[in-house]
Amino acid sequence: MIAIVDYGAGNLNSVKKAFDYLDVEVVVSDRPEAVAAADKIVLPGVGHFSSLQALNRTGLCEALLRSASAGKPFLGICLGMQWLFEGSDECIEIAGAGIFPGKCRQFPTSVKSPHVGWNSLVIQEGSRLLRGIAQDSFVYYSHSFHAPVVVETTAASEYGLLFAGAVERGNIFGVQFHPEKSGDVGLAMLKNFCEV
Amino acid sequence: MLTKRIIACLDMDGGRVVKGVRFKNLRDAGAPAECAAAHARSGADEIVLLDITATSGNRRTLLDAVRGTARSLFVPFTVGGGIRVLEDAAAVFDAGADKIAINSAAVRDPALIGRIAGRFGSQAVVVAIDAKKVGGSFEVFVAGGSEPTGRDAIQWAQEAAACGAGEILLTSMDRDGTKSGFDCQMVRAVAEAVSIPVIASGGAGSARDFIEVFRDGCADAALAASIFHFGIENIVELKRELHDAEIAVRWPC
């Protein structure tokens, strides 16, 4: 059973629908107990970094960190990936999980923001989440802040600069783009996550 | 590299996709779910489903169509037509849309943009603007292009962006249905005035038109309905031509 964490940050239907399509059992929940009981966890989310505040209020944050450190496969999508970093300039009062180093920042003024649309991935070898995904595959992004390229970055995209498209360390995965909206390429990644 | 998006628009009437010229001589083009899936397979980067009748009586028909279409569609999916209040938008999102498009309701009540964006995120709110060249500027029209508002399209696009819109869908009423090319002048004026993406619409007739609106019109995306039905223009072929013209597109896809 995969738990999709609902903390009030946008519409989770698309993520659920993609797992339904892959015929994988999921539960959408805002309860820490559901996170604790799940085999795998997906933390989606769109919008402002401040909406992550809800994780701290509800006890979800501890449940997520406990599950992740216990080795449960964890996938953060979009804002959910940004949460895995130390924080974001979008809302400096709220700390991220700090699992990956660095902070999320705005794009340079040389490009329009938000970054919306299909962009290509420069993929590093050895990623479990991106297994079988071809170099330069296109994925759908929609975001205003970006995470830095770090040692754990498994795929990067270029938009005014090079930023982290996907990160991975052990059982913890994050993607800035929306696999649930990235056609067959995205579905293949979600399938990989189910099989981790 | 961020690519230019090709968006297929499905006009829906009574639960069926239809195609005509300026909403007249409507021909049946199939069921929404099948049309959407076929367009996605042939390389459409996004799908827009527009309920062109949009009366409260057929709201259930719309929601059923959205649900059926969304189930096996894994590219961004926008739904428009008859969304007047936050609850209308919530029902459409609940049925599986990723974004909603609002037009007349946003002009009447710009705060609606912020209310929907506040709950579902700016990325989920597309403000559709129908505009027409009047004198030296571009005037906004509402109610399916039947009512002039006296408002300037560039100013309205800026206000919509400030209210929380995530994208602007800009339709040239002068070009709509004519297949004589996009209004690159208008698209460029709006695209340069806002930082959010601008989707050009109205007038697509050939691959050349798309090349021009991306190069000269500075559009981030371009939408077309009529040319993608009945095999008049194939998206795969269109993308190949854009790629050959060195416009970055999702190709192969």
Interface residues (C-beta under 8 A of the other chain):
Chain A: A9 G10 N11 N13 S14 K17 A18 Y21 V46 G47 K112 S113 P114 H115 V116 G117 W118 N119 S120 F138 Y140 Y141 S142 H143 E158 Y159 E180 K181 S182 G183 D184 G186 L187
Chain B: M1 L2 T3 K4 R5 A40 D45 A70 R71 S72 F74 V75 P76 F93 D94 G96 D98 F120 G121 S122 Q123 A124 G166 E167 S195 I196 P197 D220 A221 R250 C253
